[in-house]
Amino acid sequence: MAIKLIKLSIAVVVIAGVVGSSFSTKAYPAFLRKAQKFGAKNCLYCHKQPTGGEGWNERGEWLIAEKERRKADAVDPEWLVDYKEGAKKDAENKEENKKEENKEEPKKKEKPNQ
C-alpha cells in the first residue's frame, strides 16, 4: 500500500511539473534565441510583460509593423538587424515639429498711419 502511495505521489509531482512548465515564458524560445544576437536577454526585449504574449513595447510594435509591411505570415526576429532604437520617437518628434512649423503665427496688427 505504501509503495502505491509513493508511486502516486511521484506521478502527481511529475504531472504538476509538466503542467506548470507549460505556463512558463518559453512560448517562443526560438524567437528569443534569434533575438539574443541583437541584445535580447528575455521576453521584455519586445514585450511589455516578462511572460511575453500580447502587449508589445516599441521594438515589438516595430516587428509587427514590419510583418505587415513585408506581407509576411509571421514575425522574423532577424528583421531586428534593421531596427533603430528610438525610431518611433524620432518619427513622432518630426511629426510634432511639422505641426508646429505649419501653425501660422498670429498676425501682428499694424498701427494705422496718423
Secondary structure as GFF3:
##gff-version 3
##sequence-region A 1 114
A	DSSP	alpha_helix	2	21	.	.	.	ID=ss1
A	DSSP	alpha_helix	29	36	.	.	.	ID=ss2
A	DSSP	three_ten_helix	43	45	.	.	.	ID=ss3
A	DSSP	alpha_helix	58	69	.	.	.	ID=ss4
A	DSSP	three_ten_helix	77	82	.	.	.	ID=ss5
A	DSSP	alpha_helix	87	102	.	.	.	ID=ss6
###
